[in-house]
Amino acid sequence: LPANPGPVAPIAPVVVPDNYRLDTGDLLIIEVMRHADVTRTVRLLADAKIRLPRLTSPIDARGKTVAELIEELTTKLTKEGKLRLRPGQVNVAVAEMRVRRVYVRGNAGRNAEY
């Protein structure tokens, strides 16, 4: 391996509908401009909570739209994190949507996972 492999390619966000509800398995890119310590990529685990530096309590992302999550992040980072944020300074993008598996069993042509 080379000593310096070079920069890692950034994760490109996917286009999701405005009414898409976040849940376990989604991969999110959270960007807080001019606050690199808070900017990160997070996978929503079983509890769908987001834990960030500067926040005293996690944020529950389950069932929220991206716009709702941005609003809550901005509010909490301003109050708990003591950040002075302007509108548009917090951005959330979905890098990967969760995968829903459907299993067909019983009286079917083929039992399988879809």
C-alpha positions in Angstrom: 0.0 0.0 0.0 1.2 3.5 -0.7 2.2 5.6 2.3 -0.3 8.3 1.4 -3.2 6.8 -0.6 -4.6 10.3 -1.3 -8.0 11.8 -0.4 -11.0 9.6 0.0 -13.8 10.3 -2.5 -16.8 12.0 -0.8 -20.1 10.1 -0.5 -22.6 11.4 -3.0 -26.1 12.0 -1.7 -29.1 10.3 -3.3 -32.2 12.0 -4.3 -35.1 11.3 -1.9 -38.7 12.6 -2.1 -39.5 15.5 0.2 -41.9 13.3 2.2 -39.3 10.5 2.7 -39.3 9.5 6.4 -35.9 8.6 7.9 -35.5 5.2 9.7 -33.1 2.6 10.8 -30.5 1.8 8.1 -30.4 5.2 6.4 -26.9 6.7 6.0 -26.9 10.5 6.5 -24.4 13.2 5.7 -24.7 16.0 8.3 -22.9 19.2 7.5 -22.7 22.2 9.7 -20.8 24.9 7.8 -17.9 26.4 9.7 -18.2 23.8 12.4 -16.2 20.8 11.2 -16.3 19.2 14.6 -20.0 18.6 14.2 -20.0 17.6 10.5 -20.1 13.9 10.0 -21.6 10.9 8.2 -23.9 8.7 10.4 -25.8 5.5 9.9 -29.1 5.3 11.7 -28.9 2.3 14.0 -31.7 0.4 15.6 -32.8 3.3 17.9 -32.5 5.8 14.9 -30.9 8.4 17.3 -28.2 10.8 16.2 -25.5 11.7 18.7 -23.3 14.7 17.9 -20.6 16.6 19.8 -21.9 19.7 21.6 -25.3 18.1 22.1 -26.2 16.8 25.6 -29.0 14.5 24.3 -29.4 12.5 21.1 -31.9 13.5 18.4 -34.5 10.9 17.4 -34.5 10.9 13.5 -37.1 8.1 13.1 -40.1 9.2 11.2 -38.8 12.7 10.4 -38.3 14.2 7.0 -34.9 15.6 6.1 -36.3 19.2 6.4 -37.7 18.4 9.9 -34.4 16.9 11.0 -32.5 20.0 9.7 -34.9 22.2 11.8 -34.4 20.2 14.9 -30.6 20.0 14.5 -30.4 23.8 14.0 -32.5 24.4 17.1 -30.6 22.0 19.3 -27.2 23.0 18.1 -28.1 26.7 18.8 -29.5 26.0 22.3 -27.5 23.0 23.6 -24.4 23.4 21.5 -24.3 27.2 21.9 -23.6 27.7 18.2 -24.6 30.8 16.4 -26.1 29.4 13.2 -27.6 31.2 10.3 -30.4 29.7 8.1 -29.0 27.2 5.7 -25.9 26.6 7.7 -27.0 23.1 8.7 -27.6 20.6 5.9 -28.6 16.9 5.9 -28.5 14.6 2.9 -29.3 11.0 2.5 -26.3 9.0 1.2 -28.0 5.6 1.3 -31.6 4.7 1.7 -32.4 1.8 4.0 -33.1 -1.5 2.4 -36.4 -3.2 3.0 -36.4 -6.9 2.6 -39.5 -8.8 1.8 -39.6 -12.6 2.2 -42.0 -14.7 0.2 -42.8 -18.1 1.7 -45.6 -20.6 1.6 -47.8 -21.1 -1.5 -45.5 -19.2 -3.9 -43.7 -20.1 -7.1 -40.4 -19.7 -5.3 -39.6 -19.0 -1.7 -37.1 -16.1 -1.7 -35.9 -12.8 -0.4 -36.7 -9.7 -2.5 
